[in-house]
C-alpha cells in the first residue's frame, strides 16, 4: 500500500482532495519548476533550492503545530497546523517523486 492509499484508508476522500489541491497549488506557484514535463529533465540546482525551501517550511509548520498545543493550548490551531504539515510534507514527497525517488516504495518499507 502506498502513501496515498494509506491516507485514504485512514482519512477518506478529504485527503484525496487535499492532495489534489496541494498539487494544483504547487504547479501554479511554480514549486515544481525544477522539472521539465516535456523532456523529463531535472534542473538539479533549482531542485536543491526547492528542497531546502520545502524542508524549512515543514519545520516552520511543525513548530506552529507544536506551539499551538504546548504553548497556547489551542486545539483548533493544532488542527490547522496539522493540515499545514500534511500539505508541506506531501509537497516534499511530490518533489522527490518528480526528481526520481520511488516514494511509494520507500513508504512501503517504513
C-alpha positions as CSV (number, residue, x, y, z in Angstrom):
1,X,0.0,0.0,0.0
2,X,1.5,3.4,-1.0
3,X,1.3,6.7,0.9
4,X,-1.8,7.9,-0.7
5,X,-3.6,4.6,-0.2
6,X,-2.6,4.6,3.5
7,X,-4.0,8.1,3.9
8,X,-7.2,7.2,2.1
9,X,-7.9,4.2,4.2
10,X,-7.4,6.2,7.4
11,X,-9.0,9.5,6.4
12,X,-11.3,9.1,3.4
13,X,-11.8,11.2,0.3
14,X,-11.0,14.5,2.0
15,X,-7.3,13.5,1.9
16,X,-7.5,12.9,-1.8
17,X,-9.0,16.4,-2.2
18,X,-6.1,17.8,-0.1
19,X,-3.5,16.0,-2.2
20,X,-5.1,17.2,-5.5
21,X,-5.4,20.8,-4.2
22,X,-1.8,20.7,-3.0
23,X,-0.6,19.5,-6.3
24,X,-2.6,22.2,-8.2
25,X,-1.3,24.9,-5.9
26,X,2.3,23.8,-6.2
27,X,2.0,23.6,-10.0
28,X,0.5,27.2,-10.2
29,X,3.1,28.5,-7.7
30,X,6.0,27.1,-9.8
31,X,7.2,24.9,-6.9
32,X,7.9,22.1,-9.4
33,X,9.8,24.4,-11.7
34,X,12.9,22.2,-11.5
35,X,11.1,19.6,-13.6
36,X,10.5,19.9,-17.4
37,X,7.4,17.8,-18.3
38,X,8.2,17.7,-22.0
39,X,11.7,16.3,-21.6
40,X,11.5,14.8,-18.1
41,X,14.8,16.7,-17.3
42,X,15.5,18.0,-13.9
43,X,17.4,21.2,-13.1
44,X,19.4,19.9,-10.1
45,X,20.4,23.4,-8.8
46,X,16.8,24.5,-8.8
47,X,15.7,21.2,-7.2
48,X,18.2,21.6,-4.4
49,X,16.9,25.1,-3.6
50,X,13.3,23.9,-3.8
51,X,14.0,21.0,-1.4
52,X,15.8,23.3,1.1
53,X,12.9,25.7,1.0
54,X,10.3,23.0,1.4
55,X,12.0,21.3,4.3
56,X,12.3,24.7,6.0
57,X,8.5,25.2,5.5
58,X,7.9,21.8,7.1
59,X,9.9,22.7,10.2
60,X,8.1,26.1,10.5
61,X,4.6,24.4,10.2
62,X,5.6,21.7,12.7
63,X,6.8,24.4,15.1
64,X,3.5,26.2,14.8
65,X,1.6,23.0,15.5
66,X,3.8,22.3,18.5
67,X,3.3,25.8,19.9
68,X,-0.4,25.6,19.3
69,X,-0.8,22.8,21.8
70,X,2.2,23.1,24.1
71,X,2.3,26.9,24.4
72,X,-1.1,28.2,23.5
73,X,-3.3,25.2,24.4
74,X,-5.3,25.9,21.2
75,X,-6.6,22.6,19.7
76,X,-8.1,24.5,16.7
77,X,-4.7,26.0,15.9
78,X,-3.2,22.5,16.3
79,X,-5.6,21.1,13.7
80,X,-4.7,24.0,11.3
81,X,-1.0,23.2,11.9
82,X,-1.6,19.5,11.3
83,X,-3.1,20.2,7.9
84,X,-0.3,22.7,7.1
85,X,2.3,20.0,7.9
86,X,0.4,17.4,5.8
87,X,0.4,19.9,2.8
88,X,4.1,20.7,3.1
89,X,5.1,17.1,3.6
90,X,3.0,16.0,0.6
91,X,4.6,18.8,-1.5
92,X,8.1,17.4,-0.5
93,X,7.1,13.9,-1.4
94,X,5.9,15.0,-4.8
95,X,9.1,16.9,-5.4
96,X,11.1,13.8,-4.5
97,X,8.9,11.7,-6.8
98,X,9.3,14.0,-9.7
99,X,13.1,14.0,-9.2
100,X,13.3,10.3,-9.5
101,X,12.9,8.9,-6.0
102,X,10.4,6.0,-5.6
103,X,8.4,7.5,-2.7
104,X,5.8,4.8,-2.8
105,X,8.4,2.0,-2.4
106,X,10.1,3.9,0.4
107,X,6.7,4.3,2.2
108,X,6.2,0.5,2.0
109,X,9.5,-0.1,3.8
110,X,8.8,2.2,6.8
